[in-house]
């Protein structure tokens, strides 16, 4: 469920699917050192999707929000995909 890539500054990344929809959540640090959550979602195979960016105040808030988003997707019966 969780990958760590120290060279890319990606701390966590998960990918969910449900029928013809996808949803990915990424927690990473930006160039200023702030923790940012990126939520990408849309239709599988479509060229366009949507992205929501959330900037978190601290590490605890970021991890809590990331966990809440993952639990919400699982509650809505999205399937976790591991690649």
Backbone torsions as a table, in degrees:
resi	resn	phi	psi	omega
1	UNK	NA	-31.7	-174.2
2	UNK	-123.0	131.8	176.7
3	UNK	-117.5	146.9	177.3
4	UNK	-125.1	121.8	179.4
5	UNK	-123.4	95.5	-174.3
6	UNK	-64.6	-30.1	-177.2
7	UNK	-77.8	-24.4	-178.7
8	UNK	-99.4	-0.5	-177.3
9	UNK	60.8	21.3	174.0
10	UNK	-90.0	124.1	179.9
11	UNK	-95.7	-43.3	-178.5
12	UNK	-143.4	143.0	177.3
13	UNK	-149.2	129.6	175.2
14	UNK	-131.8	153.3	-176.6
15	UNK	-134.4	124.5	-179.7
16	UNK	-117.8	151.9	171.8
17	UNK	-135.4	153.5	174.9
18	UNK	-151.8	113.3	-177.3
19	UNK	53.5	-107.4	-177.8
20	UNK	-107.4	14.0	-177.0
21	UNK	-112.5	151.1	173.6
22	UNK	-126.4	159.0	-178.6
23	UNK	-153.7	120.5	177.4
24	UNK	-124.5	146.3	179.7
25	UNK	-126.4	128.3	180.0
26	UNK	-129.0	132.1	175.3
27	UNK	-113.5	120.8	-179.3
28	UNK	-150.1	168.0	175.5
29	UNK	-93.0	140.1	176.0
30	UNK	-90.5	-173.3	-176.4
31	UNK	-65.9	-24.4	179.8
32	UNK	-89.2	-2.7	178.9
33	UNK	91.4	3.0	177.9
34	UNK	-79.1	147.4	175.4
35	UNK	-85.4	128.9	-175.4
36	UNK	-126.9	136.8	174.8
37	UNK	-106.6	123.8	176.2
38	UNK	-106.2	126.5	175.1
39	UNK	-114.7	116.3	178.0
40	UNK	-110.9	135.6	178.9
41	UNK	-154.1	159.0	180.0
42	UNK	165.3	-164.6	-179.8
43	UNK	-91.0	135.6	179.7
44	UNK	-63.7	128.9	178.6
45	UNK	90.7	-8.4	179.3
46	UNK	-82.5	152.8	179.7
47	UNK	-76.7	-32.4	-177.5
48	UNK	-104.3	144.8	172.9
49	UNK	-143.6	-179.3	179.7
50	UNK	-118.0	152.8	178.1
51	UNK	-131.5	133.5	174.0
52	UNK	-117.9	131.6	-179.2
53	UNK	-113.9	128.3	177.0
54	UNK	-122.1	128.2	176.5
55	UNK	-99.6	127.5	-176.7
56	UNK	-101.7	149.5	-177.5
57	UNK	-74.5	-39.8	-178.1
58	UNK	-147.0	176.2	-175.6
59	UNK	-65.9	-38.4	-178.0
60	UNK	-67.4	-41.4	177.4
61	UNK	-64.8	-40.8	-179.2
62	UNK	-64.6	-45.8	179.7
63	UNK	-66.2	-39.1	178.7
64	UNK	-64.8	-44.0	179.7
65	UNK	-66.0	-42.1	178.2
66	UNK	-60.0	-45.9	179.2
67	UNK	-64.2	-42.3	178.4
68	UNK	-61.2	-42.9	179.1
69	UNK	-63.5	-41.8	178.8
70	UNK	-65.0	-43.4	179.3
71	UNK	-65.2	-37.4	178.3
72	UNK	-63.1	-44.0	179.4
73	UNK	-63.8	-40.5	178.9
74	UNK	-68.0	-36.0	177.2
75	UNK	-64.2	-34.3	178.9
76	UNK	-84.0	11.5	176.8
77	UNK	66.0	33.3	168.9
78	UNK	-81.5	142.7	-177.5
79	UNK	-95.8	130.0	179.2
80	UNK	-75.0	127.8	178.3
81	UNK	-111.6	132.7	178.9
82	UNK	-112.1	124.4	179.6
83	UNK	-121.0	NA	NA
